[in-house]
Amino acid sequence: MPDFPKVQSPVLMFHGLDDQALLAGGLNGTWNWVEKDFTLVTIPGAGHFLQQDASDLVSATVVDWLRCLPLGAADATNALDAG
């Protein structure tokens, strides 16, 4: 397998625990590909389309996560304030 560089930015990843396309075991080691902070949110009762199955939770989590990013990611948080 080629030696790919690690992701150099913080990552927020969601996974619906009822997902039949990507089983929970498929997440194993995902964090090994990320150099910066890696946040994994698993959602019981949500499937592959968790942005629809748990839309309020996903939206609120994304907003909170973006607001907590370090100052170097200010462009992302400023976009939230402008919207």
N, C-alpha and C positions, 0 to 999 in steps of 0.2 A: 504494500500500500504506500502511495506517495506520502512524503512528509509535508503536510499542509501547515501553514502558519496558524497560530491560535487567533481567535477573534480578539481584537484589541479594545473593544468597547463593552460597557456593561450590557448584560443580556437579561431580559425578562421573558420567561417561557411559561406558557400555560399548557396544561394537559387535562383533558376530561377523563376521569377514571373509568367511564363507560365507553370510551373510544374503542371501536372495533377495527379501525384501520391502523392505528398505532397503539399497540399494547404497552402497558406501563413498563414492561421489561425493556422495551426499545429505547427508553430514556437512559438506561444505564451507561455511565461514562460520558454523557453529553457534556457535563461540566468540565471534562478534561480538555475540551477544545476551546475553552474560554480563558483568556488571561486575566480579565478583570472580574468584577462581581458578577455572579450568576444567581439569579432568583428564579426558582421553580415553584409555580403555583399549581397544585393539583386540585381538581374540583370534582368531588363525589357527585354522581347523578348527571354529570354532563358528558356528552359524547364527543364525536369528532368536530362538530360545529358548535363548540362551547361558547363562542361569541353570540350565538343565538340561544343556546340552552341556559346560559347564566350571564346574560348581557349586562345586567346591573353590576354584578360582581366584577366582571372583566373590565368594564369601563372605569369603575371606581378604583380598581387596583392599578390600572395603567396610569391614571391621573396621579394617584398617590406616589407611585414608583417614579414617575417623571419628576415630580416636585422634590423628591429626595435625592436626585442625582447631584453629584458634586458640581461646583461652579463651572467647571470646564464644559458642562453640558447645558449651559444657560440658554442656548438657542432653542432647545426643546421645551424648556419650561416657559420661556418668553412667548412661544407660540401658543401655549395653553392660555396664558393671560390675555392674549390678543383675541382669542376666539370666543 
